Amino acid sequence: MWNKFCTIGEVLGVGFAVHYFPYFLVDRTLFLHHYMPAYIFKLCLLAAMVEHGYYLISENFKAAKLAKVYLAVVGLWMVSILYVFWFFAPVTYGNADLTADQVMSLAWRDTWDLIIHKQ
C-alpha cells in the first residue's frame, strides 16, 4: 500500500508541478484556464491523501471509531467548502442583483477590494 501511495504521489505531484510552476514565474495577470490543469492534479492528489489517511487509521491503527471520526471531519470539511461556494456564488457568477451593502457584507477582510458598479 505504501508503494501505491508513493507512486500516486509522485505522478500527481510531478503533474501538478509541471503545470503550475511555469505560471508561478509569470508577472502578468493570469486567468483560470492557466491554472486548471494544475488544479485537477491537485484535487486528485488531495483525494489520494484523504484515502491514504483513512487507510492508515482503519487498517494500520485498527481504530474503527477513529476512522469514523476521520470521515465525519472530512465530510464536515466538504460541507464547509460547499457553503463557502454558495456564499460567494452571487459575486462570482453575478446571478443575483446585490446592493452595495450586500456586496460589502461579503468581504471577509478589510483588504478585499470588491468593485461596486453604480448605475
DOBARO-485859 format. One record per residue (C-alpha): x, y negated, z; residue number from 1; residue in three letters. Coordinates in steps of 0.25 Angstrom, whole numbers, padded with zeros to 4 digits. Each point is the difference from the previous one (the first is absolute). Last residue first. Layout:
<recs>
X, Y, Z, NUM, ALA
...
</recs>
This chain:
<recs>
-0103, -0212, -0049, 119, GLN
0010, 0002, 0010, 118, LYS
0010, 0012, -0001, 117, HIS
0006, 0005, 0013, 116, ILE
0014, 0007, -0001, 115, ILE
0004, 0008, 0011, 114, LEU
0013, -0004, 0006, 113, ASP
0004, 0010, 0011, 112, TRP
0009, -0006, 0010, 111, THR
-0011, -0001, 0010, 110, ASP
-0001, 0015, 0001, 109, ARG
-0012, 0009, -0001, 108, TRP
-0007, -0009, -0011, 107, ALA
-0014, 0006, -0003, 106, LEU
-0006, -0011, 0008, 105, SER
0006, -0010, -0010, 104, MET
-0008, 0006, -0011, 103, VAL
-0013, 0000, 0008, 102, GLN
0002, -0015, 0004, 101, ASP
0002, -0004, -0015, 100, ALA
-0013, 0007, -0003, 99, THR
0000, 0014, -0007, 98, LEU
-0007, 0004, -0012, 97, ASP
0001, 0015, -0001, 96, ALA
0007, 0009, -0011, 95, ASN
0013, -0007, 0000, 94, GLY
0008, 0012, -0001, 93, TYR
0011, -0002, 0011, 92, THR
-0007, -0011, 0008, 91, VAL
-0013, 0008, 0001, 90, PRO
0008, 0013, 0002, 89, ALA
0008, -0005, 0012, 88, PHE
-0009, 0006, 0011, 87, PHE
-0003, 0013, -0008, 86, TRP
0015, 0003, -0003, 85, PHE
0002, -0003, 0015, 84, VAL
-0011, 0010, 0004, 83, TYR
0005, 0010, -0010, 82, LEU
0014, 0000, 0007, 81, ILE
-0006, 0000, 0014, 80, SER
-0007, 0013, -0005, 79, VAL
0013, 0006, -0005, 78, MET
0007, -0003, 0014, 77, TRP
-0012, 0006, 0007, 76, LEU
0001, 0013, -0008, 75, GLY
0015, 0000, 0002, 74, VAL
-0002, -0001, 0015, 73, VAL
-0011, 0011, 0000, 72, ALA
0009, 0009, -0008, 71, LEU
0011, -0002, 0010, 70, TYR
-0010, 0002, 0012, 69, VAL
-0004, 0013, -0007, 68, LYS
0015, 0004, -0001, 67, ALA
0002, -0003, 0014, 66, LEU
-0012, 0009, 0004, 65, LYS
0006, 0012, -0009, 64, ALA
0014, -0002, 0006, 63, ALA
0009, 0012, -0005, 62, LYS
0012, -0009, 0000, 61, PHE
0005, 0005, -0013, 60, ASN
-0013, 0004, -0007, 59, GLU
-0010, -0011, 0004, 58, SER
0009, -0012, 0003, 57, ILE
0010, 0003, -0010, 56, LEU
-0011, 0003, -0011, 55, TYR
-0008, -0013, 0003, 54, TYR
0013, -0008, -0001, 53, GLY
0003, 0006, -0013, 52, HIS
-0013, -0003, -0006, 51, GLU
0001, -0014, 0005, 50, VAL
0013, -0001, -0007, 49, MET
-0004, 0006, -0013, 48, ALA
-0012, -0010, 0000, 47, ALA
0009, -0011, 0002, 46, LEU
0009, 0005, -0011, 45, LEU
-0011, 0001, -0010, 44, CYS
-0005, -0015, 0004, 43, LEU
0014, -0005, -0002, 42, LYS
0002, 0007, -0014, 41, PHE
-0014, -0007, -0004, 40, ILE
0005, -0013, 0006, 39, TYR
0013, 0001, -0008, 38, ALA
-0008, 0002, -0013, 37, PRO
-0009, -0012, 0003, 36, MET
0011, -0010, 0004, 35, TYR
0001, -0007, -0013, 34, HIS
-0014, 0001, -0004, 33, HIS
-0004, -0007, 0013, 32, LEU
0007, -0013, -0005, 31, PHE
0014, -0006, 0002, 30, LEU
0003, -0015, 0002, 29, THR
0015, -0002, -0003, 28, ARG
0013, 0003, 0007, 27, ASP
0001, 0014, -0004, 26, VAL
0009, 0009, 0009, 25, LEU
-0011, 0007, 0006, 24, PHE
-0006, 0003, -0014, 23, TYR
0012, 0010, -0003, 22, PRO
-0002, 0006, 0014, 21, PHE
-0014, 0005, -0001, 20, TYR
-0001, 0010, -0011, 19, HIS
0013, 0007, 0002, 18, VAL
-0001, -0001, 0015, 17, ALA
-0014, 0006, 0000, 16, PHE
0004, 0012, -0009, 15, GLY
0012, 0002, 0008, 14, VAL
-0009, 0001, 0013, 13, GLY
-0010, 0009, -0007, 12, LEU
0010, 0010, -0005, 11, VAL
0009, 0000, 0012, 10, GLU
-0012, 0000, 0010, 9, GLY
-0007, 0012, -0008, 8, ILE
0013, 0007, 0000, 7, THR
0003, -0002, 0015, 6, CYS
-0014, 0004, 0004, 5, PHE
0001, 0013, -0008, 4, LYS
0013, 0003, 0006, 3, ASN
-0005, -0002, 0014, 2, TRP
-0012, 0009, -0003, 1, MET
</recs>
